[in-house]
Amino acid sequence: MNDYFAHKTAILDEGCRIGEGTRIWHFTHIMSEAVIGKNCVLGQNVMVANRVTIGDNVKIQNNVSVYEGVICEDDVFLGPSMVFTNVINPRAFIERKHEFRPTLVKKGATIGANATIVCGHTIGRYALIGAGAVVTHDVPDYALITGNPGRQAGWVSEYGCRLVFNEEGIAVCPESGQRYQLSENQVIRIE
């Protein structure tokens, strides 16, 4: 008996590993060398390719393809129809599987609906990529990225609230009360 749920229309290739409490919905395909953590939710029409690692508590919304070379750490949110790439200059008539570039989405990051993440970059811890943004560079921890091409529009807390820093570089999340320090264009959470 499985310790996860998979809808009867889901395709789970032999050899894939799926963590306890994970729920996999309609028409989703998990390839044989994929690793899915515990307590994840994979929406309708999701594809997880070979050699992809998905951490614990990850939510992947409908119509997302997670291609080879992508690693999502724990607590990541992938919004509806967001896109990962894995080759910089794809051509239908040229085989470039040896040129896949890795993409790392760090703990707690959110990627909004219809955003595109160009391969070879790291999305920092608790960063928030706005809906429709196109990420073409590494994203710092806690950064808010919007637009095409994606540009930093500010900073967010672990709760996803915009942070406003005072003269001393301190901000307080209005939802959680957590405190953050901005120094040399980097944000850290302070206790």
N, CA, C and O of each residue as an XYZ file, in Angstrom:
764
protein
N       0.841     -1.194      0.000
C       0.000      0.000      0.000
C       0.883      1.252      0.000
O       1.826      1.364      0.783
N       0.556      2.185     -0.892
C       1.310      3.435     -0.977
C       0.969      4.341      0.191
O      -0.152      4.317      0.697
N       1.941      5.143      0.621
C       1.695      6.124      1.676
C       1.543      7.522      1.078
O       1.749      8.528      1.757
N       1.179      7.565     -0.207
C       0.853      8.803     -0.902
C      -0.412      8.558     -1.714
O      -0.845      7.413     -1.846
N      -1.013      9.615     -2.262
C      -2.200      9.478     -3.107
C      -1.847      9.857     -4.538
O      -1.212     10.885     -4.771
N      -2.254      9.037     -5.492
C      -2.124      9.369     -6.909
C      -3.463      9.118     -7.587
O      -4.012      8.020     -7.490
N      -3.989     10.118     -8.267
C      -5.235      9.967     -9.012
C      -5.073      8.859    -10.048
O      -3.969      8.631    -10.543
N      -6.151      8.177    -10.376
C      -6.074      7.029    -11.284
C      -5.575      7.399    -12.683
O      -5.124      6.520    -13.419
N      -5.646      8.678    -13.068
C      -5.144      9.086    -14.385
C      -3.679      9.480    -14.363
O      -3.096      9.720    -15.420
N      -3.068      9.554    -13.189
C      -1.646      9.912    -13.085
C      -0.793      8.754    -13.597
O      -1.155      7.587    -13.444
N       0.335      9.088    -14.200
C       1.290      8.084    -14.678
C       2.548      8.208    -13.827
O       3.224      9.237    -13.828
N       2.843      7.136    -13.102
C       4.030      7.095    -12.234
C       4.954      6.020    -12.777
O       4.701      4.828    -12.598
N       6.023      6.435    -13.439
C       6.938      5.465    -14.031
C       7.648      4.675    -12.937
O       7.975      5.204    -11.875
N       7.877      3.402    -13.223
C       8.551      2.535    -12.270
C       9.917      3.114    -11.916
O      10.684      3.505    -12.795
N      10.209      3.161    -10.617
C      11.489      3.659    -10.135
C      11.416      5.050     -9.533
O      12.317      5.447     -8.793
N      10.351      5.806     -9.837
C      10.251      7.139     -9.227
C      10.032      6.967     -7.721
O       9.482      5.965     -7.265
N      10.474      7.961     -6.973
C      10.326      7.905     -5.522
C       9.421      9.043     -5.082
O       9.630     10.202     -5.443
N       8.402      8.688     -4.288
C       7.388      9.654     -3.864
C       7.233      9.563     -2.354
O       7.020      8.481     -1.806
N       7.341     10.709     -1.683
C       7.300     10.746     -0.231
C       5.906     10.601      0.350
O       4.892     10.816     -0.314
N       5.905     10.231      1.608
C       4.683     10.027      2.379
C       3.831     11.300      2.405
O       4.342     12.407      2.573
N       2.515     11.110      2.233
C       1.574     12.212      2.336
C       1.451     13.065      1.092
O       0.650     13.999      1.065
N       2.220     12.769      0.069
C       2.144     13.536     -1.185
C       0.866     13.179     -1.928
O       0.406     12.037     -1.903
N       0.297     14.201     -2.601
C      -0.930     14.014     -3.401
C      -0.639     14.416     -4.843
O      -0.128     15.503     -5.115
N      -0.974     13.518     -5.750
C      -0.707     13.706     -7.178
C      -2.044     13.639     -7.911
O      -2.779     12.660     -7.783
N      -2.358     14.687     -8.683
C      -3.691     14.807     -9.269
C      -3.735     14.444    -10.742
O      -2.758     13.930    -11.286
N      -4.856     14.705    -11.386
C      -5.206     14.255    -12.727
C      -4.114     14.499    -13.768
O      -3.517     15.574    -13.827
N      -3.869     13.478    -14.584
C      -3.033     13.574    -15.791
C      -1.601     14.039    -15.516
O      -0.963     14.637    -16.383
N      -1.107     13.769    -14.332
C       0.269     14.120    -13.983
C       1.187     12.948    -14.312
O       0.804     11.788    -14.155
N       2.408     13.256    -14.771
C       3.378     12.228    -15.147
C       4.666     12.435    -14.353
O       5.288     13.495    -14.423
N       5.053     11.418    -13.604
C       6.308     11.422    -12.845
C       7.223     10.387    -13.493
O       6.896      9.201    -13.532
N       8.360     10.834    -13.997
C       9.279      9.929    -14.694
C      10.091      9.088    -13.707
O      10.136      9.383    -12.512
N      10.722      8.048    -14.220
C      11.306      6.991    -13.395
C      12.410      7.442    -12.454
O      12.571      6.846    -11.389
N      13.173      8.462    -12.797
C      14.293      8.870    -11.954
C      13.996     10.135    -11.152
O      14.910     10.762    -10.616
N      12.731     10.504    -11.070
C      12.335     11.692    -10.295
C      12.207     11.327     -8.819
O      11.850     10.203     -8.464
N      12.509     12.309     -7.970
C      12.370     12.141     -6.524
C      11.469     13.255     -6.016
O      11.772     14.436     -6.187
N      10.354     12.871     -5.388
C       9.375     13.810     -4.838
C       9.365     13.629     -3.321
O       9.287     12.500     -2.836
N       9.443     14.717     -2.577
C       9.484     14.657     -1.122
C       8.141     14.357     -0.480
O       7.180     13.968     -1.144
N       8.105     14.550      0.833
C       6.905     14.294      1.633
C       5.939     15.477      1.559
O       6.347     16.626      1.390
N       4.648     15.163      1.689
C       3.584     16.162      1.830
C       3.572     17.203      0.721
O       3.290     18.376      0.965
N       3.875     16.773     -0.492
C       3.803     17.660     -1.641
C       2.420     17.572     -2.276
O       1.684     16.611     -2.051
N       2.074     18.579     -3.069
C       0.837     18.560     -3.860
C       1.227     18.877     -5.289
O       1.795     19.934     -5.565
N       0.924     17.963     -6.198
C       1.173     18.161     -7.619
C      -0.181     18.227     -8.307
O      -0.929     17.249     -8.321
N      -0.489     19.377     -8.874
C      -1.790     19.611     -9.485
C      -1.980     18.855    -10.785
O      -1.198     17.974    -11.141
N      -3.039     19.226    -11.479
C      -3.402     18.583    -12.737
C      -2.392     18.909    -13.826
O      -1.916     20.039    -13.931
N      -2.069     17.891    -14.644
C      -1.237     18.074    -15.839
C       0.175     18.569    -15.512
O       0.711     19.427    -16.214
N       0.769     18.037    -14.462
C       2.156     18.345    -14.093
C       3.049     17.242    -14.656
O       2.654     16.077    -14.690
N       4.257     17.610    -15.098
C       5.239     16.631    -15.540
C       6.519     16.866    -14.744
O       7.015     17.990    -14.668
N       7.053     15.788    -14.149
C       8.325     15.852    -13.429
C       9.280     14.895    -14.135
O       9.059     13.684    -14.163
N      10.343     15.456    -14.702
C      11.267     14.693    -15.543
C      12.267     13.892    -14.719
O      12.342     14.016    -13.496
N      13.027     13.074    -15.423
C      14.111     12.311    -14.815
C      15.128     13.237    -14.172
O      15.380     14.343    -14.650
N      15.707     12.763    -13.079
C      16.776     13.462    -12.356
C      16.343     14.818    -11.812
O      17.177     15.700    -11.604
N      15.055     14.986    -11.582
C      14.524     16.163    -10.887
C      14.352     15.776     -9.429
O      13.921     14.667     -9.115
N      14.696     16.710     -8.535
C      14.471     16.496     -7.106
C      13.535     17.574     -6.598
O      13.773     18.767     -6.787
N      12.470     17.135     -5.950
C      11.473     18.018     -5.340
C      11.520     17.760     -3.837
O      11.375     16.617     -3.402
N      11.721     18.812     -3.037
C      11.806     18.668     -1.587
C      10.457     18.391     -0.936
O       9.484     18.062     -1.614
N      10.411     18.528      0.384
C       9.186     18.319      1.148
C       8.296     19.562      1.099
O       8.783     20.684      0.965
N       6.988     19.342      1.208
C       5.995     20.422      1.317
C       5.984     21.360      0.110
O       5.672     22.542      0.248
N       6.317     20.848     -1.052
C       6.326     21.650     -2.281
C       4.934     21.576     -2.915
O       4.309     20.516     -2.952
N       4.464     22.725     -3.413
C       3.184     22.775     -4.131
C       3.457     23.169     -5.572
O       4.008     24.234     -5.852
N       3.057     22.281     -6.486
C       3.205     22.527     -7.917
C       1.794     22.617     -8.491
O       1.050     21.636     -8.497
N       1.441     23.791     -8.966
C       0.092     24.027     -9.474
C      -0.073     23.452    -10.882
O       0.883     22.941    -11.465
N      -1.281     23.537    -11.420
C      -1.622     22.931    -12.709
C      -0.720     23.406    -13.845
O      -0.270     24.552    -13.875
N      -0.471     22.483    -14.782
C       0.191     22.773    -16.060
C       1.642     23.226    -15.922
O       2.082     24.120    -16.644
N       2.384     22.620    -15.007
C       3.800     22.938    -14.833
C       4.629     21.718    -15.227
O       4.346     20.596    -14.807
N       5.667     21.960    -16.050
C       6.633     20.923    -16.400
C       7.942     21.242    -15.694
O       8.508     22.321    -15.869
N       8.417     20.295    -14.897
C       9.667     20.466    -14.168
C      10.705     19.603    -14.891
O      10.733     18.381    -14.742
N      11.552     20.268    -15.675
C      12.471     19.568    -16.566
C      13.752     19.139    -15.863
O      14.111     19.653    -14.803
N      14.435     18.171    -16.495
C      15.713     17.690    -15.989
C      16.647     18.867    -15.748
O      16.759     19.776    -16.571
N      17.314     18.826    -14.599
C      18.219     19.898    -14.211
C      17.652     20.802    -13.137
O      18.369     21.643    -12.594
N      16.363     20.641    -12.816
C      15.723     21.488    -11.802
C      15.750     20.786    -10.452
O      15.457     19.596    -10.342
N      16.109     21.555     -9.429
C      16.012     21.098     -8.038
C      15.174     22.123     -7.294
O      15.464     23.319     -7.335
N      14.136     21.656     -6.614
C      13.316     22.511     -5.745
C      13.516     22.047     -4.313
O      13.232     20.896     -3.982
N      14.002     22.938     -3.467
C      14.159     22.604     -2.056
C      12.795     22.602     -1.364
O      11.768     22.760     -2.025
N      12.775     22.425     -0.048
C      11.528     22.343      0.720
C      10.719     23.640      0.631
O      11.268     24.728      0.464
N       9.398     23.488      0.748
C       8.451     24.605      0.897
C       8.392     25.535     -0.307
O       8.022     26.700     -0.159
N       8.742     25.056     -1.481
C       8.676     25.862     -2.705
C       7.250     25.833     -3.255
O       6.553     24.824     -3.147
N       6.825     26.957     -3.849
C       5.521     27.064     -4.512
C       5.761     27.399     -5.981
O       6.403     28.400     -6.298
N       5.241     26.555     -6.876
C       5.328     26.790     -8.314
C       3.923     27.084     -8.820
O       3.068     26.198     -8.823
N       3.678     28.316     -9.247
C       2.344     28.754     -9.641
C       1.875     28.161    -10.958
O       2.668     27.596    -11.712
N       0.578     28.292    -11.234
C      -0.011     27.697    -12.427
C       0.699     28.129    -13.711
O       0.952     29.313    -13.931
N       1.009     27.156    -14.536
C       1.567     27.362    -15.871
C       2.898     28.100    -15.888
O       3.273     28.659    -16.919
N       3.625     28.114    -14.765
C       4.972     28.699    -14.810
C       5.859     27.762    -15.615
O       5.540     26.585    -15.786
N       6.988     28.296    -16.114
C       7.815     27.553    -17.057
C       9.276     27.527    -16.602
O       9.849     28.553    -16.234
N       9.862     26.326    -16.636
C      11.307     26.170    -16.515
C      11.863     25.874    -17.908
O      11.197     25.230    -18.718
N      13.081     26.345    -18.187
C      13.787     25.892    -19.383
C      14.992     25.096    -18.921
O      15.350     25.136    -17.744
N      15.627     24.364    -19.848
C      16.848     23.665    -19.449
C      17.963     23.756    -20.484
O      19.048     23.217    -20.269
N      17.710     24.432    -21.605
C      18.728     24.684    -22.621
C      18.620     26.151    -23.021
O      17.514     26.665    -23.192
N      19.757     26.830    -23.173
C      19.761     28.254    -23.507
C      19.319     28.518    -24.949
O      18.579     29.468    -25.199
N      19.759     27.697    -25.888
C      19.467     27.955    -27.300
C      18.916     26.704    -27.997
O      19.583     26.139    -28.864
N      17.712     26.269    -27.629
C      17.174     25.025    -28.191
C      16.881     25.143    -29.693
O      16.473     26.195    -30.185
N      17.097     24.053    -30.388
C      16.718     23.902    -31.792
C      16.138     22.507    -31.946
O      16.658     21.550    -31.373
N      15.076     22.384    -32.708
C      14.439     21.085    -32.910
C      15.368     20.105    -33.618
O      15.281     18.899    -33.385
N      16.244     20.595    -34.465
C      17.079     19.729    -35.295
C      18.478     19.504    -34.729
O      19.304     18.852    -35.368
N      18.758     20.044    -33.520
C      20.066     19.840    -32.879
C      19.844     19.248    -31.492
O      19.093     19.800    -30.688
N      20.497     18.126    -31.219
C      20.405     17.454    -29.915
C      21.312     18.184    -28.924
O      22.524     18.250    -29.132
N      20.734     18.738    -27.838
C      21.527     19.490    -26.860
C      21.308     18.995    -25.427
O      21.461     19.764    -24.479
N      20.955     17.727    -25.266
C      20.736     17.196    -23.920
C      21.997     17.270    -23.059
O      21.894     17.316    -21.833
N      23.155     17.283    -23.657
C      24.418     17.392    -22.910
C      24.674     18.835    -22.460
O      25.647     19.096    -21.754
N      23.814     19.765    -22.861
C      23.981     21.177    -22.511
C      22.964     21.662    -21.473
O      22.856     22.864    -21.228
N      22.216     20.731    -20.860
C      21.246     21.150    -19.842
C      21.953     21.960    -18.769
O      23.035     21.591    -18.313
N      21.338     23.064    -18.370
C      21.892     23.904    -17.308
C      21.007     23.771    -16.069
O      19.781     23.835    -16.169
N      21.626     23.587    -14.904
C      20.826     23.373    -13.692
C      20.129     24.648    -13.215
O      20.624     25.760    -13.402
N      18.982     24.453    -12.602
C      18.232     25.532    -11.958
C      17.944     25.080    -10.535
O      17.446     23.976    -10.313
N      18.261     25.940     -9.571
C      18.015     25.645     -8.156
C      17.008     26.638     -7.616
O      17.205     27.851     -7.698
N      15.918     26.109     -7.057
C      14.915     26.944     -6.388
C      15.039     26.640     -4.903
O      14.705     25.544     -4.454
N      15.524     27.621     -4.144
C      15.837     27.390     -2.736
C      14.595     27.428     -1.844
O      13.513     27.843     -2.259
N      14.791     26.987     -0.626
C      13.738     26.821      0.371
C      12.809     28.029      0.450
O      13.246     29.174      0.562
N      11.503     27.729      0.387
C      10.485     28.739      0.633
C      10.201     29.691     -0.507
O       9.339     30.559     -0.374
N      10.902     29.557     -1.633
C      10.689     30.480     -2.752
C       9.336     30.243     -3.409
O       8.805     29.132     -3.393
N       8.787     31.312     -3.989
C       7.526     31.250     -4.734
C       7.774     31.750     -6.142
O       8.416     32.780     -6.350
N       7.250     30.998     -7.113
C       7.296     31.431     -8.505
C       5.847     31.571     -8.969
O       5.095     30.596     -8.970
N       5.462     32.776     -9.360
C       4.077     33.080     -9.691
C       3.610     32.497    -11.011
O       4.403     31.994    -11.807
N       2.302     32.575    -11.225
C       1.662     32.051    -12.426
C       2.288     32.636    -13.682
O       2.558     33.835    -13.757
N       2.516     31.770    -14.671
C       3.016     32.162    -15.990
C       4.404     32.791    -15.986
O       4.819     33.347    -17.003
N       5.133     32.723    -14.876
C       6.518     33.197    -14.862
C       7.393     32.209    -15.641
O       7.054     31.034    -15.773
N       8.511     32.702    -16.146
C       9.474     31.861    -16.860
C      10.827     31.980    -16.177
O      11.312     33.081    -15.913
N      11.436     30.820    -15.891
C      12.754     30.779    -15.273
C      13.729     30.235    -16.314
O      13.702     29.049    -16.644
N      14.586     31.111    -16.826
C      15.597     30.680    -17.788
C      16.634     29.857    -17.032
O      17.058     30.236    -15.940
N      17.038     28.741    -17.607
C      17.900     27.772    -16.922
C      19.258     28.356    -16.550
O      19.707     29.359    -17.105
N      19.899     27.685    -15.581
C      21.240     28.048    -15.170
C      21.296     29.055    -14.044
O      22.353     29.626    -13.777
N      20.166     29.285    -13.373
C      20.114     30.300    -12.326
C      19.606     29.716    -11.015
O      19.015     28.637    -10.972
N      19.861     30.475     -9.942
C      19.402     30.105     -8.604
C      18.379     31.125     -8.144
O      18.602     32.332     -8.237
N      17.254     30.629     -7.646
C      16.229     31.467     -7.030
C      16.452     31.358     -5.528
O      16.362     30.265     -4.969
N      16.740     32.471     -4.868
C      17.120     32.481     -3.462
C      15.999     32.089     -2.509
O      14.830     32.007     -2.883
N      16.399     31.851     -1.264
C      15.480     31.459     -0.205
C      14.393     32.524     -0.038
O      14.687     33.716      0.058
N      13.155     32.084     -0.005
C      11.969     32.916      0.240
C      11.802     34.048     -0.776
O      11.042     34.985     -0.532
N      12.501     33.973     -1.908
C      12.286     34.960     -2.969
C      10.876     34.802     -3.505
O      10.271     33.736     -3.386
N      10.356     35.868     -4.097
C       9.023     35.839     -4.688
C       9.138     36.359     -6.119
O       9.462     37.524     -6.354
N       8.865     35.470     -7.062
C       8.879     35.823     -8.477
C       7.440     36.114     -8.877
O       6.589     35.227     -8.816
N       7.158     37.357     -9.289
C       5.798     37.770     -9.605
C       5.244     37.063    -10.834
O       5.995     36.550    -11.664
N       3.929     37.045    -10.935
C       3.250     36.433    -12.072
C       3.748     37.049    -13.372
O       3.822     38.271    -13.501
N       4.090     36.197    -14.334
C       4.512     36.648    -15.644
C       5.940     37.132    -15.750
O       6.382     37.476    -16.846
N       6.676     37.172    -14.660
C       8.065     37.641    -14.702
C       8.931     36.655    -15.488
O       8.628     35.464    -15.554
N      10.007     37.166    -16.080
C      10.966     36.335    -16.801
C      12.325     36.493    -16.119
O      12.944     37.555    -16.188
N      12.776     35.435    -15.466
C      14.017     35.478    -14.690
C      15.179     35.071    -15.580
O      15.202     33.970    -16.130
N      16.154     35.985    -15.715
C      17.320     35.758    -16.573
C      18.631     35.855    -15.804
O      19.702     35.907    -16.409
N      18.554     35.878    -14.473
C      19.759     35.994    -13.638
C      19.466     35.385    -12.273
O      18.314     35.088    -11.959
N      20.498     35.199    -11.466
C      20.297     34.699    -10.111
C      19.458     35.701     -9.315
O      19.514     36.908     -9.551
N      18.687     35.179     -8.375
C      17.791     35.997     -7.550
C      18.226     35.865     -6.099
O      18.347     34.746     -5.601
N      18.468     36.988     -5.397
C      18.889     36.905     -3.989
C      17.779     36.390     -3.069
O      16.598     36.424     -3.417
N      18.179     35.917     -1.901
C      17.213     35.546     -0.862
C      16.286     36.727     -0.597
O      16.730     37.875     -0.564
N      15.008     36.448     -0.411
C      13.975     37.418     -0.029
C      13.677     38.480     -1.092
O      12.934     39.420     -0.809
N      14.227     38.364     -2.297
C      14.000     39.373     -3.333
C      12.610     39.227     -3.951
O      12.085     38.120     -4.070
N      12.033     40.343     -4.337
C      10.789     40.404     -5.104
C      11.167     40.758     -6.532
O      11.752     41.812     -6.779
N      10.833     39.878     -7.478
C      11.183     40.078     -8.886
C       9.898     40.207     -9.695
O       8.982     39.396     -9.559
N       9.840     41.244    -10.544
C       8.673     41.453    -11.410
C       9.154     41.831    -12.808
O      10.290     42.271    -12.985
N       8.283     41.657    -13.794
C       8.510     42.166    -15.131
C       9.268     41.252    -16.073
O       9.680     40.145    -15.727
N       9.434     41.782    -17.307
C      10.139     41.081    -18.371
C      11.048     42.061    -19.085
O      10.561     42.948    -19.786
N      12.369     41.923    -18.923
C      13.031     40.925    -18.086
C      12.812     41.211    -16.604
O      12.543     42.348    -16.215
N      12.928     40.187    -15.795
C      12.707     40.334    -14.366
C      13.704     41.277    -13.715
O      14.914     41.184    -13.925
N      13.161     42.184    -12.923
C      14.003     43.133    -12.164
C      13.546     43.125    -10.718
O      12.378     42.879    -10.418
N      14.477     43.395     -9.838
C      14.126     43.418     -8.422
C      13.291     44.653     -8.120
O      13.675     45.777     -8.443
N      12.131     44.419     -7.487
C      11.197     45.498     -7.150
C      11.105     45.709     -5.652
O      10.277     46.495     -5.191
N      11.946     45.016     -4.873
C      11.930     45.154     -3.425
C      12.301     43.853     -2.757
O      12.949     42.981     -3.337
N      11.857     43.752     -1.492
C      12.163     42.596     -0.649
C      10.881     42.112     -0.005
O       9.959     42.897      0.218
N      10.815     40.810      0.299
C       9.649     40.238      0.970
C      10.086     39.402      2.165
O      11.224     38.941      2.241
N       9.162     39.220      3.088
C       9.409     38.387      4.265
C       9.160     36.919      3.924
O       8.745     36.594      2.812
N       9.412     36.049      4.876
C       9.109     34.635      4.692
C       7.620     34.414      4.485
O       7.227     33.396      3.916
N       6.784     35.340      4.931
C       5.338     35.264      4.746
C       4.901     35.867      3.408
O       3.713     35.859      3.086
N       5.847     36.387      2.631
C       5.535     36.966      1.332
C       5.059     38.399      1.383
O       4.552     38.913      0.386
N       5.211     39.063      2.528
C       4.812     40.466      2.674
C       5.974     41.369      2.282
O       7.133     41.071      2.571
N       5.651     42.470      1.625
C       6.688     43.433      1.231
C       7.328     44.022      2.482
O       6.637     44.371      3.440
N       8.657     44.129      2.463
C       9.401     44.677      3.596
C       9.784     46.128      3.315
O      10.239     46.464      2.221
N       9.593     46.977      4.316
C       9.998     48.381      4.250
C      11.059     48.588      5.327
O      10.790     48.442      6.519
N      12.267     48.931      4.888
C      13.398     49.049      5.801
C      13.549     50.487      6.289
O      13.388     51.434      5.520
N      13.860     50.639      7.584
C      14.103     51.968      8.165
C      15.552     52.392      7.903
O      16.297     51.696      7.212
N      15.936     53.531      8.457
C      17.281     54.072      8.242
C      18.385     53.133      8.716
O      19.495     53.161      8.183
N      18.089     52.307      9.708
C      19.071     51.350     10.229
C      19.080     50.042      9.444
O      19.833     49.126      9.776
N      18.260     49.947      8.416
C      18.203     48.729      7.619
C      17.409     47.614      8.270
O      17.656     46.440      7.993
N      16.450     47.958      9.136
C      15.619     46.969      9.817
C      14.190     47.063      9.274
O      13.666     48.157      9.065
N      13.571     45.906      9.052
C      12.166     45.848      8.653
C      11.470     44.776      9.482
O      12.088     43.803      9.915
N      10.166     44.977      9.695
C       9.353     44.013     10.428
C       8.230     43.552      9.507
O       7.535     44.366      8.900
N       8.064     42.247      9.413
C       6.972     41.695      8.608
C       5.652     42.064      9.271
O       5.459     41.774     10.451
N       4.729     42.703      8.531
C       3.466     43.108      9.135
C       2.557     41.937      9.524
O       1.655     42.098     10.346
N       2.792     40.779      8.943
C       1.947     39.619      9.254
C       2.496     38.778     10.396
O       1.744     38.356     11.274
N       3.798     38.533     10.391
C       4.386     37.604     11.365
C       5.097     38.297     12.521
O       5.274     37.703     13.584
N       5.507     39.557     12.322
C       6.324     40.240     13.310
C       7.800     39.883     13.231
O       8.598     40.387     14.021
N       8.177     39.017     12.288
C       9.584     38.661     12.113
C      10.379     39.902     11.707
O       9.879     40.786     11.012
N      11.637     39.937     12.165
C      12.501     41.089     11.881
C      13.568     40.695     10.866
O      14.064     39.568     10.861
N      13.907     41.662     10.000
C      14.869     41.444      8.922
C      15.877     42.576      8.893
O      15.570     43.713      9.253
N      17.096     42.246      8.455
C      18.186     43.219      8.333
C      18.622     43.284      6.870
O      18.871     42.252      6.246
N      18.715     44.499      6.324
C      19.240     44.734      4.984
C      20.619     45.346      5.117
O      20.783     46.402      5.729
N      21.618     44.678      4.540
C      22.989     45.171      4.594
C      23.707     44.721      3.327
O      23.683     43.540      2.981
N      24.345     45.662      2.639
C      25.099     45.369      1.428
C      24.270     44.583      0.420
O      24.737     43.598     -0.153
N      23.030     45.033      0.211
C      22.094     44.450     -0.749
C      21.787     42.977     -0.477
O      21.524     42.211     -1.405
N      21.822     42.585      0.797
C      21.416     41.250      1.207
C      20.495     41.370      2.407
O      20.690     42.218      3.278
N      19.476     40.496      2.439
C      18.535     40.483      3.556
C      18.704     39.193      4.327
O      18.820     38.114      3.744
N      18.718     39.315      5.655
C      18.700     38.143      6.526
C      17.618     38.351      7.576
O      17.292     39.478      7.950
N      17.077     37.243      8.036
C      16.113     37.295      9.140
C      16.891     37.328     10.439
O      17.833     36.556     10.619
N      16.510     38.213     11.343
C      17.193     38.317     12.637
C      16.239     37.882     13.741
O      15.027     38.077     13.645
N      16.792     37.303     14.769
C      15.971     36.780     15.881
C      15.732     37.866     16.900
O      15.067     37.631     17.909
